[in-house]
């Protein structure tokens, strides 16, 4: 039994590192070995031969379980505050999502908690297919029964018409500012909604949502920045991996 525990932990760490590139993380920079953190003891002999290393000093950690050494890790971990968050929380799992359902979800999530948004989306899916043709023709009263406000019901139908007209075609090939400009031309889709789409549907790595309430609160708690300009300056140190930095800002709020 004593030999099984290290092997099981080792496999979990290796699986995360192998899966990292599939989840949207960058490829490793060279052949540097991974460093597992939050381990109570050093790797056993078999792990060491496989390239696993252990850094006992969290302040000098170079990578962590779930990530592999890369330009991104070097930038994030150059900040001691961010390095501490990285050591305590799992990395984001970024998977591409279809454009239209993702934007509907983002509209529903505006100015409400994540749990409330999930509940409304579950009811909406049970009542109306989340497809442009179905939502464009949906009775607004039915959307209201699913939990949408009058304004959000109108926004969802406007988005559906925009999608039917081809407005969402080819977005993945466009740069971030062009996507934001195109999406914000739809009534009800603001900059925040477009930024959430960039992060969680297209998995763009360098989005820093200055207008997000969670990011604002976390940056103030950790860095003392309060104004939009100061918050933007905090994000500059993590360019071009600001989406990952924003993820850890949200995770920091779980510690409150």
Buried (B, 14 or more C-beta within 10 A) or exposed (E): EEEEEBEEBBEEBBEBBEEBEEBBBBEBEEEBBBBBBEBEEEBBEEBEEEEBBBBEEBEEBBBBBBBBBBEBBEBBBEBEEBBBBBBBBEBBEBEEBEBBBBBBBBBBBBEBEEEEBEBBBEBBEEEBEBBBEEBBEBEEEEBEEBBBBEEBBBBBBBBBBBBBEEBBEEBEEEEBEEBBEBBBEBEBBBBBBBBBBBBBBBBBBBBBBBEBEBBBBBBBBBBEBEEEEBBBEBBEBBEEBBBBBBBBBBBBEEEE
